[in-house]
Amino acid sequence: MQLAKEFGAEVTGVCSTAKLDRLWSLGADHVVDYTRDNFTDGSTRYDLVLGIGGNLSLTRLRRALTPDGTLVVVGGEERGRLTGGFGRSLRAPLLSRLVSQRLTMLASKERASDLERLTEIIEAGTLTPHIDSTYPLERVPEAMRHLESGDVFGKVAITIRGA
């Protein structure tokens, strides 16, 4: 969200009631509480939707897009014995060939120039990474349970002594 704002985007964040204030604090222009409102009902359309985790179907996510909008599926979902939880990520590019919208999955590639620009933004104070919690290496199982709880806002960091 902070990077989108840095590059001039108008940003709508979607979260549960408990995390509304956190999204506002990160600079969201609009916030939707998915426990009360359905952002995929088609009443508001977006040029870009980042589907981060979750279990919303491609059909529902497409309803939130403009006719030529882009959906980027990031991360997996809970179900999918055959696909290991990446069913949407795999179906999105296939469906994209049949519709006017661009549906894709995140395929990141690190480039030195991108990392240098990111460093500049962090050093300028525009981007502030949010660490939800920190665990020592020996408590990784506990950190994973915390991640799976859905109560994480930001990143969970693992500290390694002597590194």
VOGU-238264 format. One line per field, with one value per atom (N, C-alpha, C): residue number from 1; residue in one letter; atom name; x, y, z. Coordinates in steps of 0.02 Angstrom, whole numbers, plus 32768, in hexadecimal, padded with zeros to 4 digits. Example, Ala and Ser with C-alpha at 12.3 -4.5 7.8 and 13.67 -1.06 7.14 Angstrom:
<nodes>
resi	[1:1:1:2:2:2]
resn	[a:a:a:s:s:s]
name	[N:CA:C:N:CA:C]
east	[8294:8267:8294:8282:82AC:8285]
north	[7EE4:7F1F:7F5B:7F90:7FCB:8002]
up	[8186:8186:8186:8162:8165:818A]
</nodes>
This chain:
<nodes>
resi	[1:1:1:2:2:2:3:3:3:4:4:4:5:5:5:6:6:6:7:7:7:8:8:8:9:9:9:10:10:10:11:11:11:12:12:12:13:13:13:14:14:14:15:15:15:16:16:16:17:17:17:18:18:18:19:19:19:20:20:20:21:21:21:22:22:22:23:23:23:24:24:24:25:25:25:26:26:26:27:27:27:28:28:28:29:29:29:30:30:30:31:31:31:32:32:32:33:33:33:34:34:34:35:35:35:36:36:36:37:37:37:38:38:38:39:39:39:40:40:40:41:41:41:42:42:42:43:43:43:44:44:44:45:45:45:46:46:46:47:47:47:48:48:48:49:49:49:50:50:50:51:51:51:52:52:52:53:53:53:54:54:54:55:55:55:56:56:56:57:57:57:58:58:58:59:59:59:60:60:60:61:61:61:62:62:62:63:63:63:64:64:64:65:65:65:66:66:66:67:67:67:68:68:68:69:69:69:70:70:70:71:71:71:72:72:72:73:73:73:74:74:74:75:75:75:76:76:76:77:77:77:78:78:78:79:79:79:80:80:80:81:81:81:82:82:82:83:83:83:84:84:84:85:85:85:86:86:86:87:87:87:88:88:88:89:89:89:90:90:90:91:91:91:92:92:92:93:93:93:94:94:94:95:95:95:96:96:96:97:97:97:98:98:98:99:99:99:100:100:100:101:101:101:102:102:102:103:103:103:104:104:104:105:105:105:106:106:106:107:107:107:108:108:108:109:109:109:110:110:110:111:111:111:112:112:112:113:113:113:114:114:114:115:115:115:116:116:116:117:117:117:118:118:118:119:119:119:120:120:120:121:121:121:122:122:122:123:123:123:124:124:124:125:125:125:126:126:126:127:127:127:128:128:128:129:129:129:130:130:130:131:131:131:132:132:132:133:133:133:134:134:134:135:135:135:136:136:136:137:137:137:138:138:138:139:139:139:140:140:140:141:141:141:142:142:142:143:143:143:144:144:144:145:145:145:146:146:146:147:147:147:148:148:148:149:149:149:150:150:150:151:151:151:152:152:152:153:153:153:154:154:154:155:155:155:156:156:156:157:157:157:158:158:158:159:159:159:160:160:160:161:161:161:162:162:162:163:163:163]
resn	[m:m:m:q:q:q:l:l:l:a:a:a:k:k:k:e:e:e:f:f:f:g:g:g:a:a:a:e:e:e:v:v:v:t:t:t:g:g:g:v:v:v:c:c:c:s:s:s:t:t:t:a:a:a:k:k:k:l:l:l:d:d:d:r:r:r:l:l:l:w:w:w:s:s:s:l:l:l:g:g:g:a:a:a:d:d:d:h:h:h:v:v:v:v:v:v:d:d:d:y:y:y:t:t:t:r:r:r:d:d:d:n:n:n:f:f:f:t:t:t:d:d:d:g:g:g:s:s:s:t:t:t:r:r:r:y:y:y:d:d:d:l:l:l:v:v:v:l:l:l:g:g:g:i:i:i:g:g:g:g:g:g:n:n:n:l:l:l:s:s:s:l:l:l:t:t:t:r:r:r:l:l:l:r:r:r:r:r:r:a:a:a:l:l:l:t:t:t:p:p:p:d:d:d:g:g:g:t:t:t:l:l:l:v:v:v:v:v:v:v:v:v:g:g:g:g:g:g:e:e:e:e:e:e:r:r:r:g:g:g:r:r:r:l:l:l:t:t:t:g:g:g:g:g:g:f:f:f:g:g:g:r:r:r:s:s:s:l:l:l:r:r:r:a:a:a:p:p:p:l:l:l:l:l:l:s:s:s:r:r:r:l:l:l:v:v:v:s:s:s:q:q:q:r:r:r:l:l:l:t:t:t:m:m:m:l:l:l:a:a:a:s:s:s:k:k:k:e:e:e:r:r:r:a:a:a:s:s:s:d:d:d:l:l:l:e:e:e:r:r:r:l:l:l:t:t:t:e:e:e:i:i:i:i:i:i:e:e:e:a:a:a:g:g:g:t:t:t:l:l:l:t:t:t:p:p:p:h:h:h:i:i:i:d:d:d:s:s:s:t:t:t:y:y:y:p:p:p:l:l:l:e:e:e:r:r:r:v:v:v:p:p:p:e:e:e:a:a:a:m:m:m:r:r:r:h:h:h:l:l:l:e:e:e:s:s:s:g:g:g:d:d:d:v:v:v:f:f:f:g:g:g:k:k:k:v:v:v:a:a:a:i:i:i:t:t:t:i:i:i:r:r:r:g:g:g:a:a:a]
name	[N:CA:C:N:CA:C:N:CA:C:N:CA:C:N:CA:C:N:CA:C:N:CA:C:N:CA:C:N:CA:C:N:CA:C:N:CA:C:N:CA:C:N:CA:C:N:CA:C:N:CA:C:N:CA:C:N:CA:C:N:CA:C:N:CA:C:N:CA:C:N:CA:C:N:CA:C:N:CA:C:N:CA:C:N:CA:C:N:CA:C:N:CA:C:N:CA:C:N:CA:C:N:CA:C:N:CA:C:N:CA:C:N:CA:C:N:CA:C:N:CA:C:N:CA:C:N:CA:C:N:CA:C:N:CA:C:N:CA:C:N:CA:C:N:CA:C:N:CA:C:N:CA:C:N:CA:C:N:CA:C:N:CA:C:N:CA:C:N:CA:C:N:CA:C:N:CA:C:N:CA:C:N:CA:C:N:CA:C:N:CA:C:N:CA:C:N:CA:C:N:CA:C:N:CA:C:N:CA:C:N:CA:C:N:CA:C:N:CA:C:N:CA:C:N:CA:C:N:CA:C:N:CA:C:N:CA:C:N:CA:C:N:CA:C:N:CA:C:N:CA:C:N:CA:C:N:CA:C:N:CA:C:N:CA:C:N:CA:C:N:CA:C:N:CA:C:N:CA:C:N:CA:C:N:CA:C:N:CA:C:N:CA:C:N:CA:C:N:CA:C:N:CA:C:N:CA:C:N:CA:C:N:CA:C:N:CA:C:N:CA:C:N:CA:C:N:CA:C:N:CA:C:N:CA:C:N:CA:C:N:CA:C:N:CA:C:N:CA:C:N:CA:C:N:CA:C:N:CA:C:N:CA:C:N:CA:C:N:CA:C:N:CA:C:N:CA:C:N:CA:C:N:CA:C:N:CA:C:N:CA:C:N:CA:C:N:CA:C:N:CA:C:N:CA:C:N:CA:C:N:CA:C:N:CA:C:N:CA:C:N:CA:C:N:CA:C:N:CA:C:N:CA:C:N:CA:C:N:CA:C:N:CA:C:N:CA:C:N:CA:C:N:CA:C:N:CA:C:N:CA:C:N:CA:C:N:CA:C:N:CA:C:N:CA:C:N:CA:C:N:CA:C:N:CA:C:N:CA:C:N:CA:C:N:CA:C:N:CA:C:N:CA:C:N:CA:C:N:CA:C:N:CA:C:N:CA:C:N:CA:C:N:CA:C:N:CA:C:N:CA:C:N:CA:C:N:CA:C:N:CA:C:N:CA:C:N:CA:C:N:CA:C:N:CA:C:N:CA:C:N:CA:C:N:CA:C:N:CA:C]
east	[8029:8000:802C:805F:808B:80AE:80C3:80E3:80B2:8075:8043:8036:8032:8028:8065:80A0:80DD:80DD:80C0:80BF:807F:8057:801E:7FDB:7FD6:7F96:7F65:7F25:7EF0:7EE3:7EE9:7EEA:7EAE:7E8D:7E59:7E72:7E70:7E85:7E48:7E4E:7E17:7E30:7E0B:7E20:7DE5:7DF1:7DBC:7DB7:7D82:7D74:7DB0:7DD0:7E06:7E43:7E4A:7E86:7E79:7E3D:7E2D:7E5D:7E68:7E94:7EDB:7EF1:7F35:7F3B:7F08:7F0C:7F0A:7EE0:7EDF:7F24:7F45:7F87:7FBC:7FB2:7FE2:7FD6:7FA1:7F95:7F5F:7F34:7EFD:7ED0:7EBA:7E8A:7E44:7E37:7DF6:7E03:7DD7:7DDD:7D99:7D99:7D5C:7D62:7D30:7D2C:7D07:7D2C:7D0D:7CDA:7CD9:7CA7:7C63:7C63:7C25:7C14:7C45:7C3A:7C5B:7C3C:7C55:7C76:7CB8:7CDA:7CD8:7CC2:7CBE:7C78:7C4B:7C06:7BFF:7C35:7C34:7C1E:7C0C:7BF6:7C30:7C6B:7CA8:7CD8:7CF8:7D27:7D6D:7D9D:7DE3:7E0C:7E3F:7E6C:7E9B:7EAB:7EDA:7EC1:7EC0:7EB0:7EE9:7F06:7F38:7F13:7F0B:7EEA:7F1D:7F28:7F5C:7F3F:7F50:7F35:7EEA:7EC9:7E80:7E66:7E24:7E04:7DCF:7DD1:7DA0:7DAD:7D77:7D7E:7D93:7DAF:7DC1:7D83:7D4B:7D0C:7CFA:7CFD:7CED:7D1F:7D5F:7D92:7D8B:7D79:7D70:7D37:7D04:7CCC:7CE3:7D1B:7D35:7D62:7D6F:7D9C:7D75:7D95:7D7C:7D80:7D5D:7D5F:7DA5:7DD4:7E18:7E49:7E30:7E59:7E86:7EB0:7EE1:7ED9:7ED8:7ED8:7F1B:7F3C:7F7B:7F6E:7F71:7F67:7FAB:7FAC:7FE9:7FDE:8006:8000:7FCB:7FC7:7F99:7F5A:7F31:7EF4:7EF5:7EC2:7EC2:7EB7:7E92:7E81:7EAC:7EA8:7ECB:7EFB:7EE0:7F0C:7F3B:7F21:7F4B:7F79:7F62:7F89:7FAF:7FAA:7FCF:7FB8:7F79:7F60:7F6C:7F84:7F92:7F64:7F28:7EF9:7EE8:7ED7:7EC7:7F02:7F3C:7F79:7F84:7F75:7F80:7F47:7F0A:7ED0:7ECF:7EE7:7EE2:7EFF:7F3D:7F58:7F32:7F17:7EF0:7EAF:7E8C:7E4D:7E59:7E92:7EA2:7EA0:7EAD:7EAB:7E64:7E32:7DED:7DC5:7DE2:7DBE:7DE6:7DC4:7DE6:7E15:7E0A:7E33:7E74:7EA7:7EE7:7EE8:7EEF:7EF1:7F34:7F59:7F9C:7FAD:7FE3:7FFD:803E:804F:808D:80C8:80F3:8132:8168:8185:81B4:81FA:821C:8261:8286:82B9:82DF:830E:830D:833B:835F:839E:83C6:83A8:8392:8376:8337:830E:82D2:82E4:8315:832A:834A:836F:838C:8356:8323:82EB:82C5:82BB:8299:82C2:8303:832E:8327:8325:831C:82DA:82A5:8263:8263:8282:8286:82AF:82E9:8314:82F4:82C8:82A4:826C:825D:8228:81E2:81DC:819B:817E:81A8:8193:81AE:8181:8195:817E:81AC:8198:8177:8141:811D:812B:814B:815A:8125:80FE:80CA:80E9:8118:8137:817A:81A2:81E5:81EC:8207:8212:825A:8278:82BB:82B4:82EA:82E9:82CB:82D9:82C0:8273:8253:820A:81E6:8205:81E6:81A2:8199:8156:8120:8131:8102:80F4:8128:811F:80F1:80F9:80CE:8086:807B:8036:8018:8040:8029:8015:803E:802E:7FEC:7FE5:7FA9:7F6A:7F71:7F37:7F10:7F32:7F11:7F12:7F31:7F33:7F70:7F98:7FD5:7FC6:7FE4:7FE0:8027:8041:8087:80AD:80EC:8118:8129:8136:8150:819A:81C5:820D:822A:825B:8280:82C6:82DB:831E:834D:838A:83BC:83F9:840B:8444:8485:84B3:84F5:84F8:84C0:84BF:84D2]
north	[7FC5:8000:803F:803E:8079:8086:8051:805A:8074:805B:8073:80BE:80D2:8119:8142:8128:814A:8158:812B:8133:8152:816F:8198:8175:8138:8113:8129:8125:812A:80E3:80D8:8094:8086:804E:8034:7FF4:7FF0:7FB4:7F8D:7F4B:7F20:7EF6:7EF7:7ED1:7EC5:7EA3:7E98:7ED5:7ED8:7F10:7F1F:7EEB:7EF4:7F17:7F16:7F33:7F74:7F90:7FCE:8007:8013:804B:8041:8004:7FF7:800A:7FFA:800D:8058:8079:80C3:80DE:80C0:80D9:80CF:80A0:8094:80C2:80E9:811A:810A:80DA:80C9:8105:810F:8143:812E:80EC:80CF:808C:8077:8036:8014:7FD4:7FAC:7F75:7F70:7F3B:7F01:7ECC:7E94:7E6E:7E78:7E56:7E79:7EB8:7EDE:7EEF:7EF8:7F0D:7EDD:7ED5:7EA8:7ED2:7ED6:7EFF:7EDF:7EA1:7E7F:7E7F:7EA9:7EA9:7ECF:7EEF:7F12:7F5B:7F72:7FB8:7FE9:7FD3:7FFB:7FD0:7FEE:7FC9:7FE6:7FBB:7FCE:7FBD:7FE5:7FD8:7F9E:7F97:7F63:7F46:7F05:7EE2:7EB3:7EB9:7E89:7E58:7E1C:7DE8:7DC5:7DDF:7DC5:7D92:7D52:7D1D:7D19:7D00:7CFC:7CC6:7CC3:7C8D:7CA6:7CE6:7CFF:7CE2:7CCD:7CB0:7CE4:7CCD:7CFA:7D1E:7CFC:7D1B:7D57:7D4E:7D85:7DBE:7DAE:7DE1:7E08:7DE6:7E07:7E3A:7E2E:7E5D:7EA0:7EA0:7EDD:7F04:7EE7:7F06:7F2E:7F62:7F84:7F53:7F60:7F31:7F20:7F4F:7F40:7F42:7F35:7F36:7EF9:7EFB:7EC6:7EA8:7E67:7E42:7E1F:7E2A:7E07:7DDC:7D9A:7D6C:7D62:7D70:7D6A:7D37:7D04:7CD3:7C9F:7C6F:7C37:7C3E:7C0B:7C08:7BC9:7BBF:7B88:7B44:7B42:7B01:7AF1:7AB2:7A9F:7A66:7A2A:79F0:79E7:79F0:79E6:7A21:7A5D:7A99:7AB6:7A97:7AB0:7AF5:7B06:7B47:7B7F:7B6D:7BA0:7B99:7B80:7B77:7BB8:7BEC:7C2D:7C49:7C43:7C5D:7C3B:7BFB:7BD6:7BE1:7BE9:7BF4:7C3B:7C6C:7CB2:7CBF:7CAB:7CB8:7C93:7C59:7C33:7C57:7C6E:7C92:7CD5:7CF3:7D34:7D33:7CFB:7CF6:7CFB:7CF2:7CF0:7D2F:7D5C:7D97:7DD6:7E10:7E4F:7E66:7E4D:7E5F:7E37:7E54:7E31:7E0F:7DCE:7DA7:7D83:7D8E:7D71:7D60:7D3D:7D30:7D56:7D62:7D86:7D58:7D71:7D50:7D85:7D86:7DBC:7DAB:7DDF:7DDA:7E14:7E04:7E39:7E59:7E9A:7EC0:7EF3:7EFA:7F28:7F6E:7F85:7FC8:7FD1:7F9C:7F9F:7FA3:7F7B:7F7B:7FBD:7FDB:801C:8051:8050:807F:8074:8035:8025:803F:8037:8051:809D:80C0:8108:811C:80F8:8107:80FA:80C4:80B5:80EA:80FB:812C:8171:8181:81C1:81C1:8187:8184:817D:8174:816D:8128:80F6:80B1:809A:8082:8068:8020:7FF0:7FAA:7FA0:7F7A:7F6D:7F26:7F20:7EDF:7ED1:7E9E:7E8A:7E6E:7E40:7E1F:7E01:7DF3:7DD6:7D98:7D63:7D24:7D0E:7CF1:7CD4:7C93:7C7F:7C45:7C07:7BFC:7BC0:7BC1:7BFB:7C00:7C06:7BEE:7BF1:7BCE:7B93:7B75:7BA3:7BC6:7BF6:7C30:7C47:7C7D:7C67:7C29:7C0F:7C0A:7BF5:7BF2:7C38:7C69:7CAE:7CC5:7CB6:7CC7:7CA6:7C66:7C41:7C5A:7C7C:7C94:7CC9:7CEC:7D22:7D64:7D65:7DA2:7DCD:7DBB:7DDF:7E1C:7E53:7E8F:7EA7:7E9B:7EAB:7E6A:7E6D:7E34:7E15:7DD4:7DB1:7DA5:7DBD:7DB7:7D81:7D5E:7D2B:7D46:7D48:7D5F:7D24:7D2E:7CFA:7D19:7CFD:7D18:7D05:7D33:7D26:7D30:7D43:7D4B:7D92]
up	[8000:8000:8000:8029:802C:7FEA:7FC8:7F87:7F53:7F54:7F25:7F30:7F6E:7F7E:7F68:7F72:7F5D:7F12:7EEC:7EA3:7E89:7EB8:7EA4:7E9D:7EB3:7EAC:7EE2:7ED1:7F02:7F1A:7F5C:7F76:7FA3:7F95:7FC0:7FDF:8021:8044:805B:805D:8073:80AD:80E4:811F:814C:8184:81B6:81E3:820A:8236:8264:827E:82AE:8290:824E:822F:820A:820F:81EA:81FA:823A:824E:8234:8231:8218:81CE:81A6:815F:8157:817E:817B:818B:81BE:81D4:819F:8172:813C:8100:8103:80CF:809D:80AC:807E:8074:8035:8026:8039:8032:8042:8063:8090:80B0:80AF:809C:809A:80CE:80F9:812B:810A:80FA:80D5:80FE:8141:816A:8164:814A:8144:80FC:80D2:808D:805D:8023:7FF0:7FB8:7FB9:7F87:7F42:7F3D:7EFD:7EDF:7EF9:7EDF:7E9E:7E86:7E47:7E4C:7E88:7E8E:7E88:7E9A:7E90:7E69:7E37:7E0D:7E15:7E11:7E1C:7DDE:7DD1:7D99:7DA9:7DE9:7DFF:7E41:7E45:7E84:7E92:7ECE:7EE6:7F13:7EFC:7F24:7F4F:7F8B:7FB6:7FE6:7FDA:8004:7FFD:802F:802D:8000:7FFC:7FD7:7FA6:7F95:7F65:7F20:7EFF:7EBD:7E89:7E52:7E1B:7E02:7E00:7DE9:7E15:7E56:7E84:7E7D:7E7A:7E74:7E33:7DFD:7DBC:7DBF:7DE8:7DEE:7E0B:7E2E:7E4B:7E1A:7DE0:7DAF:7D7B:7D61:7D25:7CEB:7CB4:7C7C:7C62:7C68:7C52:7C8D:7CC9:7D05:7D0B:7D3D:7D49:7D8E:7D92:7DD1:7DD7:7E0F:7E1E:7E5B:7E53:7E8A:7EAD:7EED:7F14:7F4C:7F4E:7F82:7F74:7FA0:7F97:7FBF:7FBB:7FE1:800B:8032:8062:8042:800B:7FEF:7FB1:7F9C:7F5F:7F68:7F6E:7F76:7F3B:7EFF:7EC3:7EB5:7EC4:7EB3:7EEE:7F27:7F61:7F77:7F6A:7F7F:7F4C:7F11:7EDE:7EA1:7EAC:7E75:7E52:7E79:7E5A:7E33:7E50:7E2F:7DEC:7DE9:7DAB:7D79:7D91:7D64:7D48:7D6E:7D58:7D13:7D04:7CC0:7C89:7C9A:7C68:7C57:7C8C:7C82:7C60:7C6C:7C4F:7C03:7BE5:7B9B:7B80:7BAC:7B96:7BA8:7BCE:7BE6:7BD5:7BDA:7BCA:7C02:7C3E:7C76:7C76:7C95:7C9A:7CDE:7CDF:7D1D:7D1E:7D53:7D56:7D9E:7DA7:7DEA:7DF3:7E30:7E3E:7E2E:7E05:7DF6:7DFE:7E39:7E47:7E2E:7E1B:7E04:7E24:7E4B:7E6B:7E39:7E38:7E0E:7E3A:7E30:7E59:7E56:7E1C:7E16:7E40:7E44:7E6D:7EB7:7ECB:7F11:7F24:7EF6:7F03:7F0C:7EE2:7EE8:7F29:7F3B:7F7A:7FB5:7FB2:7FE8:7FEE:7FB5:7FB6:7FD8:7FC8:7FE5:8030:8045:808D:80B1:8095:80B4:80B7:8086:8086:80BA:80D7:8109:80ED:80AC:808C:8098:809B:80A5:80E8:8112:8152:8158:8153:815B:819F:819F:81DE:81F5:822E:824C:8281:8276:82A6:82E5:82DB:8314:82FF:8331:8326:8351:8334:8358:834E:8383:8378:8350:8331:8304:8325:8365:8386:8391:8384:838C:8349:8313:82D1:82D0:82EF:82EE:830C:8341:835F:832F:830D:82DC:82A4:828D:8258:826E:82AC:82C7:82C9:82DC:82DE:8297:8266:8220:820A:821A:8206:8229:8261:8287:8262:8234:8210:8235:826F:8298:828B:8259:824A:821F:8231:8207:81FC:81C1:81B2:81AB:81BD:81B4:81F8:81F6:8230:8221:824D:8242:826F:8254:827A:8285:82C3:82D3:82DA:82C0:82C4:82E6:831E:8343:8321:8322:8305:82BA:829C:8254:8240]
</nodes>
